[in-house]
Amino acid sequence: MELLQFSRSRESVVFTLLFPVIMISIFGSIFNGVIAPGVRFTQYFVTGMIATGLMTVGFQNLAIQIPIERDKGVLKRLRGTPMPPWAYFAGKVVFVIVVGVVETVLLLAIATAFFGLDMPGSATDWWTFAWVSVLGITACTLCGIAFTSLVRTARGAPAVVTPVALVLQFISGVFFVFTQLPTWMQQVAALFPLKWMCQGMRSVFLPDSFAANEPGGSWELGKVALVLGLWCVIGLVLCVRTFRWSNRD
């Protein structure tokens, strides 16, 4: 049902699936310089957009959609049916997984065909891509559900959620090379999942020589897994403690 509703909403399809593609096309056409030996800005930007696509599907989409359903009374009616609560969340999770996979495949195809992105050449790189994607989208999904407790009305959902998502993208090294950002901005970004998702994606698609340009001088994949795993736990706890089936009013 979640996938059917999504496919019938052209606005959601365009924003969720095509927005990252549009951004890659624009930035890839404008900025095509070299930021390090053998690494073009386009390649760097694509890795960040893959992570952003997962965040958009998991965090931004759910943090906006769930308050709309709550404001319309959909959640309250579902809560009054024999359907177990976990079934509602299972539907959201399956929706996020399917749309996330479709979007990632679409981004990889376009980036490889038009912007010279090199696909991972080893099983280790593919494994890293898999666990970074799974941990990242899990953390974003749980945080998106938990964030709905801060949204009071459906009308205010985009105004509350969208700025948060945009700020995280700007400070996490999506639109700019991360180490060129102010130090305080890097420290703030390191508190949230997107920065580590981008770093994990860079380790997969960029040459190992670029690791010297990271803040820690290496890919720090152990820390990437630790931070993303910690956010999964934090998001789950917040979901359990704060999720509401009806408005406070």
DRENVOMAR-528999 format. One line per 8 residues: number of its first residue (from 1); their letters; for each residue x, y, z of N, C-alpha, C, CB. Coordinates in steps of 0.001 Angstrom, whole numbers. Glycine has a CB too. Example, Ala and Ser with C-alpha at 12.3 -4.5 7.8 and 13.67 -1.06 7.14 Angstrom:
2
1> AS> 13190 -5690 7800 12300 -4500 7800 13200 -3300 7800 11308 -4473 9046 | 12850 -2250 7080 13670 -1060 7140 12900 30 7870 14084 -598 5725
//
This chain:
249
1> MELLQFSR> 828 -1192 0 0 0 0 880 1268 0 -946 -8 1223 | 1967 1223 789 2881 2376 838 3455 2664 -546 4027 2121 1847 | 3890 1627 -1230 4481 1809 -2559 3441 2285 -3571 5118 500 -3042 | 2217 1793 -3448 1152 2207 -4359 812 3683 -4154 -102 1336 -4153 | 714 4092 -2897 428 5492 -2613 1563 6391 -3118 212 5698 -1104 | 2788 5930 -2941 3942 6710 -3398 3930 6872 -4913 5248 6043 -2953 | 3648 5784 -5630 3661 5840 -7086 2554 6730 -7635 3529 4448 -7659 | 1473 6903 -6881 362 7734 -7341 571 9216 -7028 -931 7258 -6710
9> SRESVVFT> 1572 9514 -6220 1872 10908 -5885 3049 11372 -6733 2184 11071 -4361 | 2751 12054 -7821 3807 12469 -8743 4799 13411 -8070 3201 13144 -9971 | 4307 14269 -7170 5204 15192 -6493 6233 14430 -5656 4406 16160 -5609 | 5780 13410 -4937 6699 12630 -4105 7710 11874 -4953 5922 11651 -3230 | 7242 11315 -6066 8144 10576 -6948 9227 11496 -7500 7360 9925 -8100 | 8809 12672 -7961 9762 13616 -8551 10772 14081 -7514 9028 14824 -9150 | 10277 14489 -6341 11173 15035 -5327 12110 13966 -4771 10368 15659 -4195 | 11589 12776 -4514 12384 11728 -3877 13371 11079 -4838 11473 10673 -3298
17> LLFPVIMI> 12909 10739 -6047 13754 10005 -6980 14534 10898 -7928 12921 9061 -7770 | 13911 11956 -8418 14548 12746 -9470 15352 13935 -8952 13509 13238 -10419 | 15064 14406 -7750 15803 15556 -7241 17309 15294 -7164 15279 15937 -5872 | 17768 14160 -6595 19210 13896 -6594 19797 13807 -8006 19494 12607 -5846 | 19022 13252 -8929 19488 13160 -10310 19652 14551 -10912 18514 12325 -11157 | 18692 15416 -10642 18773 16794 -11140 19987 17505 -10560 17490 17571 -10796 | 20221 17316 -9274 21364 17965 -8630 22683 17473 -9210 21335 17719 -7123 | 22785 16177 -9467 24005 15635 -10084 24203 16244 -11465 23935 14088 -10184
25> SIFGSIFN> 23145 16347 -12232 23248 16892 -13583 23692 18355 -13556 21906 16762 -14312 | 23140 19133 -12619 23494 20554 -12543 24935 20735 -12072 22533 21296 -11599 | 25266 20140 -10936 26607 20322 -10379 27660 19654 -11251 26674 19763 -8957 | 27305 18512 -11854 28260 17835 -12716 28582 18618 -13976 27737 16488 -13088 | 27618 19419 -14416 27833 20222 -15615 28581 21510 -15309 26507 20542 -16272 | 28408 22041 -14087 29030 23309 -13733 30443 23116 -13182 28172 24041 -12716 | 30576 22182 -12229 31860 21973 -11559 32462 20661 -12025 31694 21979 -10018 | 33552 20754 -12744 34189 19533 -13248 35704 19601 -13075 33835 19313 -14731
33> GVIAPGVR> 36140 20412 -12092 37566 20541 -11853 38123 19378 -11053 37853 21832 -11140 | 39427 19385 -10889 40122 18336 -10138 40371 18832 -8719 41466 17937 -10832 | 39948 18051 -7718 40140 18445 -6317 41302 17710 -5670 38872 18191 -5523 | 41781 16655 -6333 42930 15883 -5865 43432 15078 -7054 42557 14948 -4644 | 44680 14612 -7016 45190 13820 -8146 44282 12639 -8479 46594 13312 -7837 | 43760 12645 -9682 42907 11553 -10144 41479 11605 -9648 43495 10274 -9739 | 41086 12696 -8975 39728 12802 -8432 39105 14120 -8891 39740 12710 -6870 | 38026 14028 -9667 37288 15216 -10078 36196 15534 -9059 36677 15018 -11482
41> FTQYFVTG> 35789 16797 -9036 34740 17191 -8097 33459 16415 -8359 34472 18695 -8191 | 33183 16107 -9615 31965 15368 -9948 31926 14021 -9248 31857 15172 -11453 | 33052 13308 -9242 33111 12020 -8560 32866 12185 -7065 34464 11349 -8802 | 33457 13213 -6494 33280 13488 -5064 31821 13803 -4767 34184 14659 -4614 | 31210 14624 -5598 29846 15062 -5382 28853 13903 -5497 29492 16154 -6370 | 29100 13008 -6430 28190 11877 -6625 28132 11000 -5380 28624 11042 -7835 | 29273 10768 -4746 29277 9936 -3526 28413 10567 -2445 30719 9739 -3000 | 28491 11900 -2330 27662 12583 -1349 26189 12521 -1690 28087 14011 -1224
49> MIATGLMT> 25857 12575 -2974 24458 12532 -3377 23854 11143 -3178 24320 12955 -4831 | 24664 10110 -3283 24162 8762 -2992 23746 8686 -1526 25241 7679 -3315 | 24611 9202 -643 24281 9228 782 23071 10119 1039 25484 9716 1605 | 23013 11262 350 21882 12174 513 20584 11531 56 22124 13465 -262 | 20642 10765 -1035 19448 10075 -1510 18888 9127 -466 19755 9313 -2780 | 19770 8405 220 19326 7498 1277 18735 8279 2444 20492 6622 1762 | 19349 9404 2780 18817 10231 3864 17454 10810 3495 19795 11362 4203 | 17298 11222 2230 16033 11798 1786 14899 10791 1900 16150 12293 350
57> VGFQNLAI> 15168 9565 1456 14133 8520 1509 13822 8134 2945 14576 7280 720 | 14873 7953 3758 14665 7475 5113 14218 8541 6094 15902 6860 5606 | 14933 9662 6124 14647 10697 7119 13610 11708 6632 15925 11420 7491 | 13929 12403 5564 13090 13526 5149 11699 13082 4733 13744 14270 4010 | 11612 12023 3947 10319 11570 3454 9403 11128 4596 10508 10427 2466 | 9927 10310 5524 9095 9824 6626 8748 10940 7604 9803 8692 7363 | 9711 11836 7868 9463 12909 8828 8394 13873 8340 10745 13666 9108 | 8140 13909 7046 7073 14749 6492 5782 13954 6320 7506 15344 5144
65> QIPIERDK> 5890 12719 5836 4703 11933 5507 3934 11479 6741 5097 10731 4691 | 4648 11029 7773 3961 10513 8960 3134 11596 9662 4978 9926 9936 | 3639 12836 9857 2775 13868 10444 1529 14161 9618 3554 15139 10622 | 1640 14051 8287 463 14250 7439 -584 13179 7731 855 14224 5943 | -138 11926 7822 -1057 10833 8129 -1629 10986 9536 -347 9478 7989 | -819 11460 10460 -1295 11656 11837 -2309 12787 11906 -119 11950 12779 | -2051 13864 11151 -2948 15022 11173 -4299 14687 10554 -2313 16202 10433 | -4299 13810 9563 -5551 13422 8903 -6327 12375 9709 -5258 12880 7503
73> GVLKRLRG> -5734 11882 10784 -6396 10870 11590 -6167 9452 11117 -7840 11136 11621 | -5309 9279 10110 -5043 7937 9576 -4406 7053 10639 -4130 8016 8336 | -3420 7579 11361 -2738 6781 12383 -3686 6383 13505 -1553 7554 12956 | -4555 7313 13903 -5496 7016 14975 -6468 5914 14561 -6266 8278 15371 | -6908 5961 13306 -7823 4914 12823 -7105 3566 12717 -8416 5306 11448 | -5865 3588 12226 -5107 2341 12140 -4858 1742 13522 -3775 2580 11427 | -4608 2623 14486 -4351 2147 15853 -5574 1468 16431 -3925 3304 16757 | -6764 1845 15950 -7996 1252 16462 -8418 -12 15750 -9091 2235 16376
81> TPMPPWAY> -7635 -466 14781 -7945 -1703 14055 -7163 -2865 14657 -7618 -1555 12543 | -7500 -4102 14268 -6748 -5250 14774 -5305 -5327 14247 -7475 -6517 14415 | -4952 -4465 13301 -3584 -4502 12771 -2576 -4204 13876 -3420 -3493 11614 | -1575 -5052 14066 -570 -4779 15097 262 -3562 14725 342 -6000 15304 | 719 -2791 15701 1492 -1575 15402 2729 -1830 14544 1914 -917 16688 | 3372 -2986 14744 4604 -3246 14002 4348 -3336 12503 5254 -4533 14494 | 3124 -3702 12102 2822 -3832 10673 2905 -2478 9973 1425 -4446 10472 | 2484 -1424 10661 2564 -76 10076 4021 297 9820 1895 974 11009
89> FAGKVVFV> 4855 71 10819 6267 420 10668 6971 -499 9669 6971 355 12022 | 6544 -1751 9605 7114 -2665 8611 6832 -2174 7201 6555 -4082 8797 | 5624 -1651 6991 5293 -1088 5682 6186 79 5334 3846 -652 5644 | 6456 949 6311 7350 2085 6079 8765 1614 5763 7366 3011 7301 | 9229 611 6494 10595 107 6289 10747 -502 4898 10953 -939 7363 | 9768 -1315 4487 9826 -1930 3156 9797 -844 2079 8646 -2925 2957 | 8967 163 2277 8903 1280 1335 10267 1968 1216 7829 2295 1778 | 10890 2264 2352 12195 2936 2346 13240 2073 1642 12650 3252 3790
97> IVVGVVET> 13238 780 1906 14234 -122 1294 14069 -151 -223 14102 -1557 1870 | 12831 -345 -690 12591 -458 -2134 12945 840 -2847 11124 -826 -2411 | 12444 1963 -2334 12715 3251 -2975 14196 3596 -2867 11859 4367 -2340 | 14826 3273 -1744 16252 3534 -1587 17099 2767 -2583 16686 3191 -194 | 16750 1502 -2821 17488 690 -3797 17302 1247 -5202 17028 -782 -3743 | 16064 1576 -5547 15781 2121 -6883 16550 3423 -7102 14261 2361 -7065 | 16520 4292 -6114 17197 5570 -6255 18709 5396 -6361 16858 6474 -5083 | 19284 4506 -5563 20732 4278 -5611 21155 3724 -6963 21161 3321 -4495
105> VLLLAIAT> 20402 2771 -7482 20709 2204 -8798 20624 3282 -9870 19750 1042 -9132 | 19602 4119 -9785 19425 5204 -10765 20596 6183 -10712 18098 5955 -10508 | 21017 6566 -9525 22139 7499 -9377 23437 6887 -9891 22302 7913 -7910 | 23677 5625 -9564 24904 4962 -10019 24928 4857 -11545 25026 3559 -9386 | 23785 4533 -12125 23727 4397 -13580 24021 5719 -14271 22358 3879 -14012 | 23416 6796 -13804 23623 8106 -14428 25044 8597 -14192 22614 9129 -13884 | 25544 8433 -12972 26898 8900 -12669 27947 8129 -13455 27177 8777 -11178 | 27726 6845 -13656 28681 6034 -14416 28622 6368 -15901 28405 4539 -14202
113> AFFGLDMP> 27422 6571 -16411 27260 6806 -17845 27700 8195 -18281 25829 6597 -18233 | 27455 9201 -17438 27660 10583 -17889 28741 11353 -17126 26375 11328 -17778 | 29116 10898 -15941 30038 11695 -15138 31287 10937 -14701 29328 12209 -13931 | 31562 9825 -15334 32831 9133 -15158 33054 8501 -13804 33913 10061 -15413 | 31989 8159 -13097 32158 7484 -11815 32597 6045 -12050 30851 7527 -10991 | 33640 5617 -11357 34130 4247 -11468 33430 3364 -10441 35665 4195 -11275 | 32868 2265 -10900 32207 1341 -9993 33246 614 -9144 31342 333 -10776 | 32866 163 -7955 33808 -568 -7097 34406 -1768 -7825 33111 -1033 -5813
121> GSATDWWT> 35717 -1959 -7610 36400 -3011 -8354 36692 -4253 -7565 37652 -2497 -8888 | 36292 -4308 -6301 36587 -5478 -5474 35390 -5830 -4608 37824 -5227 -4596 | 35395 -7077 -4133 34311 -7527 -3250 34328 -6763 -1933 34424 -9037 -2983 | 35513 -6369 -1481 35619 -5604 -234 34914 -4262 -361 37092 -5391 146 | 35109 -3597 -1505 34455 -2317 -1720 32936 -2473 -1778 34968 -1673 -3003 | 32467 -3508 -2437 31025 -3738 -2499 30456 -4044 -1116 30709 -4885 -3465 | 31208 -4778 -308 30768 -5082 1052 30682 -3798 1880 31730 -6093 1721 | 31681 -2927 1725 31648 -1638 2421 30446 -821 1974 32945 -851 2172
129> FAWVSVLG> 30205 -800 673 29044 -81 139 27752 -632 743 29002 -186 -1405 | 27669 -1948 891 26453 -2579 1407 26216 -2205 2869 26541 -4103 1262 | 27239 -2355 3721 26981 -2099 5145 26842 -611 5458 28096 -2690 5987 | 27535 242 4723 27336 1681 4918 25910 2063 4522 28370 2499 4091 | 25422 1505 3405 24059 1801 2952 23028 1304 3953 23802 1170 1582 | 23204 69 4443 22230 -520 5369 22209 237 6690 22549 -2002 5617 | 23386 455 7273 23433 1180 8546 22936 2618 8371 24868 1179 9113 | 23328 3249 7257 22936 4631 7024 21441 4802 6860 23631 5159 5816
137> ITACTLCG> 20836 3966 6025 19404 4122 5780 18592 3681 6997 18982 3317 4541 | 19124 2729 7774 18450 2333 9017 18442 3482 10011 19133 1101 9639 | 19609 4111 10188 19701 5248 11113 18791 6382 10670 21150 5747 11214 | 18788 6681 9378 17955 7783 8859 16472 7472 9003 18286 8058 7384 | 16087 6225 8776 14683 5832 8898 14205 5975 10340 14485 4386 8415 | 14986 5465 11285 14604 5551 12693 14577 7002 13166 15569 4731 13559 | 15562 7786 12729 15586 9197 13111 14425 9962 12484 16914 9835 12701 | 14043 9583 11267 12903 10225 10619 11616 9967 11372 12766 9744 9190
145> IAFTSLVR> 11413 8724 11810 10212 8394 12588 10229 9125 13920 10109 6872 12820 | 11399 9146 14575 11504 9825 15869 11298 11333 15735 12866 9544 16502 | 11767 11909 14634 11675 13362 14435 10239 13833 14321 12441 13773 13192 | 9328 12929 13976 7924 13321 13824 7328 13822 15135 7104 12148 13301 | 7950 13477 16261 7432 13955 17544 7630 15455 17701 8108 13219 18695 | 8530 16053 16898 8790 17487 16964 7901 18282 16016 10241 17762 16652 | 7181 17577 15152 6319 18237 14167 4899 18261 14704 6378 17514 12784 | 4355 19434 14900 3033 19551 15519 1900 19350 14520 2891 20904 16177
153> TARGAPAV> 2070 19866 13291 992 19769 12311 1552 19337 10963 248 21113 12180 | 678 18828 10118 1090 18417 8775 1552 19615 7961 -58 17703 8055 | 897 20753 8137 1260 21940 7374 2679 22405 7705 264 23063 7644 | 3084 22224 8941 4405 22673 9342 5513 21676 9100 4387 23023 10759 | 5169 20458 8669 6174 19411 8512 7290 19792 7529 5506 18138 8050 | 6966 20197 6286 8052 20554 5363 8904 21705 5878 7481 20920 4009 | 8261 22676 6548 9011 23830 7045 9971 23446 8159 8057 24902 7539 | 9656 22413 8911 10520 21978 10006 11602 21021 9512 9689 21309 11102
161> VTPVALVL> 11223 20093 8640 12128 19011 8242 13108 19435 7155 11329 17820 7763 | 12636 20130 6129 13484 20460 4981 14718 21280 5352 12677 21214 3960 | 14602 22337 6174 15816 23071 6547 16843 22210 7270 15453 24242 7416 | 16380 21304 8117 17307 20410 8824 18080 19548 7826 16541 19511 9828 | 17359 18977 6862 18011 18135 5854 18996 18928 5011 16969 17486 4953 | 18620 20147 4622 19509 20971 3797 20767 21383 4554 18772 22214 3309 | 20606 21786 5802 21779 22173 6601 22739 21001 6754 21347 22684 7990 | 22213 19828 7020 23070 18648 7149 23832 18370 5852 22231 17423 7539
169> QFISGVFF> 23188 18571 4719 23865 18354 3445 25006 19346 3247 22872 18464 2293 | 24790 20602 3605 25817 21627 3397 27010 21443 4322 25226 23008 3601 | 26777 20972 5548 27891 20859 6498 28537 19473 6492 27406 21183 7898 | 27961 18520 5739 28462 17144 5774 29347 16783 4586 27309 16192 5831 | 29689 17772 3752 30580 17494 2637 29897 16960 1408 31603 16544 3056 | 28633 17340 1200 27928 16915 -12 28194 17903 -1143 26406 16792 251 | 27961 19175 -882 28115 20196 -1911 29518 20798 -1951 27107 21287 -1693 | 30271 20624 -872 31629 21162 -798 32562 20089 -262 31682 22431 96
177> VFTQLPTW> 33836 20199 -584 34823 19278 -28 34839 19459 1488 36246 19524 -645 | 34698 18384 2216 34463 18466 3656 35583 19193 4383 34298 17080 4235 | 36823 18922 4030 37948 19527 4742 38107 21014 4431 39227 18798 4396 | 37389 21532 3456 37441 22960 3158 36423 23760 3968 37208 23187 1680 | 35584 23057 4711 34608 23727 5562 35279 24201 6848 33423 22787 5881 | 34718 25213 7522 35273 25652 8809 35337 24500 9810 34434 26800 9389 | 36320 24539 10684 36529 23453 11638 35303 23210 12509 37726 23756 12515 | 34679 24295 12988 33515 24125 13857 32368 23447 13115 33056 25479 14407
185> MQQVAALF> 32269 23726 11816 31216 23114 11012 31473 21618 10843 31119 23798 9636 | 32746 21256 10658 33106 19842 10568 32776 19118 11872 34600 19688 10236 | 33020 19762 12990 32764 19137 14287 31273 18934 14522 33356 19982 15411 | 30467 19895 14101 29010 19741 14225 28518 18618 13328 28287 21058 13872 | 29004 18586 12084 28576 17549 11137 28935 16159 11634 29205 17787 9766 | 30061 16038 12349 30510 14732 12833 29576 14138 13875 31896 14848 13410 | 28644 14946 14385 27692 14444 15366 26522 13718 14722 27179 15578 16210 | 26371 13840 13399 25194 13318 12725 25582 12259 11688 24416 14457 12059
193> PLKWMCQG> 24621 11411 11297 24947 10267 10427 25411 10634 9025 23759 9387 10311 | 24885 11712 8434 25146 11972 7021 26628 12142 6731 24398 13203 6573 | 27349 12823 7604 28785 13017 7387 29490 11680 7261 29402 13835 8530 | 29148 10722 8093 29807 9417 8095 29340 8559 6931 29550 8694 9410 | 28097 8739 6516 27625 8047 5320 28405 8513 4096 26119 8282 5117 | 28593 9835 3980 29368 10372 2850 30801 9859 2876 29363 11909 2875 | 31395 9833 4053 32778 9367 4167 32891 7896 3786 33301 9584 5592 | 31928 7091 4219 31935 5681 3846 31778 5484 2354 30840 4946 4571
201> MRSVFLPD> 30911 6291 1723 30727 6196 278 31988 6624 -475 29539 7054 -160 | 32679 7629 39 33924 8057 -614 34965 6946 -583 34484 9319 64 | 34985 6181 492 35961 5088 585 35719 4015 -466 35919 4462 1971 | 34463 3934 -946 34109 2917 -1937 34435 3381 -3358 32621 2569 -1829 | 34105 4634 -3652 34160 5089 -5041 35373 5945 -5378 32932 5856 -5354 | 36088 6447 -4394 37268 7259 -4668 38538 6453 -4411 37259 8535 -3808 | 39644 6788 -5075 40893 6037 -4878 41385 6139 -3441 41976 6544 -5832 | 42139 5127 -3011 42643 5100 -1640 43540 6286 -1325 43396 3819 -1393
209> SFAANEPG> 44165 6843 -2343 45047 7992 -2119 44288 9197 -1574 45751 8372 -3412 | 42983 9261 -1843 42197 10406 -1384 41957 10354 118 40864 10461 -2120 | 42175 9191 736 41949 9072 2176 42805 10048 2964 42230 7654 2636 | 43970 10422 2427 44844 11377 3112 44199 12747 3233 46168 11498 2380 | 43173 13023 2405 42488 14308 2440 41338 14341 3439 41974 14645 1072 | 41062 13209 4074 40020 13174 5091 40550 13790 6385 39533 11723 5333 | 39654 14272 7263 40095 14915 8503 41012 14032 9350 38895 15312 9321 | 40746 12732 9382 41570 11822 10175 42744 11243 9424 40737 10714 10687
217> GSWELGKV> 42899 11625 8161 44004 11106 7364 43775 9699 6845 45252 11131 8167 | 42584 9147 7072 42234 7808 6579 40716 7731 6463 42788 6676 7530 | 40228 6602 5948 38781 6470 5779 38063 6278 7109 38469 5308 4858 | 38734 5774 8118 38150 5560 9453 36851 4753 9384 37883 6909 10136 | 36888 3638 8671 35664 2856 8487 35147 2271 9801 35911 1734 7490 | 36057 1972 10715 35605 1494 12018 34771 2531 12742 36788 1104 12872 | 35207 3780 12684 34445 4857 13311 33143 5109 12561 35280 6142 13366 | 33163 4951 11230 31935 5095 10444 30885 4094 10924 32223 4893 8935
225> ALVLGLWC> 31291 2825 11065 30362 1791 11524 29885 2065 12943 31019 415 11453 | 30793 2522 13808 30435 2790 15204 29409 3911 15313 31681 3149 16011 | 29642 5016 14609 28731 6161 14705 27371 5819 14103 29333 7393 13995 | 27363 5179 12936 26081 4827 12318 25320 3818 13171 26304 4261 10907 | 26031 2840 13726 25382 1872 14611 24824 2529 15854 26354 785 15005 | 25571 3501 16400 25096 4223 17583 23838 5012 17271 26183 5160 18113 | 23783 5626 16078 22586 6377 15702 21392 5460 15476 22852 7195 14448 | 21636 4237 15049 20540 3264 14931 19931 2989 16303 21044 1941 14292
233> VIGLVLCV> 20791 2828 17300 20312 2574 18665 19580 3804 19202 21493 2198 19603 | 20172 4987 19037 19545 6221 19507 18196 6428 18833 20460 7426 19244 | 18145 6231 17516 16893 6405 16785 15818 5444 17259 17125 6219 15303 | 16198 4186 17516 15225 3198 17980 14672 3579 19349 15863 1804 18038 | 15540 3990 20247 15091 4388 21588 14150 5584 21506 16297 4724 22487 | 14504 6569 20680 13653 7747 20535 12304 7397 19916 14355 8799 19688 | 12312 6478 18954 11044 6047 18341 10118 5431 19382 11307 5036 17206 | 10665 4537 20174 9856 3835 21174 9299 4801 22214 10686 2748 21864
241> RTFRWSNR> 10091 5793 22586 9710 6678 23694 8877 7892 23263 10950 7157 24396 | 8993 8290 22003 8368 9560 21617 7278 9446 20553 9416 10485 21124 | 7163 8318 19854 6213 8260 18733 4787 8403 19240 6368 6939 17950 | 4001 9205 18535 2596 9440 18891 1680 9070 17732 2375 10913 19293 | 558 8433 18053 -414 8030 17043 -1434 9120 16764 -1120 6769 17477 | -1503 10148 17611 -2443 11248 17407 -1765 12550 17815 -3761 11026 18218 | -2319 13670 17372 -1777 14967 17708 -1876 15242 19208 -2496 16049 16926 | -972 16087 19690 -1011 16448 21108 -2295 17168 21472 178 17315 21463
249> D> -2810 17930 20525 -4019 18702 20813 -5258 17826 20894 -4218 19765 19759
//
